[in-house]
Amino acid sequence: MAESFLDQLPISDEERKKLVSFGANSAYAILAMRKASKEAFDAYIGPERAEIIAGYLGNLLTPSEKESLSKPPKAPGVLGARLGPLVKPSSPSR
C-alpha cells in the first residue's frame, strides 16, 4: 500500500491525509515534489510542519535517493508550441 511509509511518521491524521492526496508512493516522491515546488508544498502543509515532515521523510531515504535529491534539477526542455514538420510552399505552376 502506498500509504504504509506514511504510517511510520509521527504526524497528525490531517497531515497524513494531505500527504496521501499527492498520490506519491514513496518518501522520495514526496520530497521530490517539495523540491520542485517548495513554496506551494510548504503553504499546503504549513511551513514549520513541512520542514519537520521533510526531515522525517528524509530519514526513510536510501543513500542513493539522498544523493539524487541533493543534485540540482535537470534543465527544462525546449519551450514553446510544437508545430509539426515544416511544409515548403509549392512552386507556382507555369
Residue, then its C-alpha position, 0 to 999 in steps of 0.5 A: m500500500a502506498e500509504s504504509f511509509l506514511d504510517q511510520l511518521p509521527i504526524s497528525d491524521e490531517e497531515r497524513k491525509k494531505l500527504v496521501s492526496f499527492g498520490a506519491n508512493s514513496a518518501y522520495a516522491i514526496l520530497a521530490m515534489r517539495k523540491a520542485s515546488k517548495e513554496a506551494f508544498d510548504a503553504y499546503i502543509g504549513p511551513e514549520r510542519a513541512e520542514i519537520i515532515a521533510g526531515y522525517l521523510g528524509n530519514l526513510l531515504t536510501p543513500s542513493e535517493k539522498e544523493s539524487l535529491s541533493k543534485p540540482p534539477k535537470a534543465p527544462g526542455v525546449l519551450g514553446a508550441r510544437l508545430g509539426p514538420l515544416v511544409k515548403p510552399s509549392s512552386p507556382s505552376r507555369 
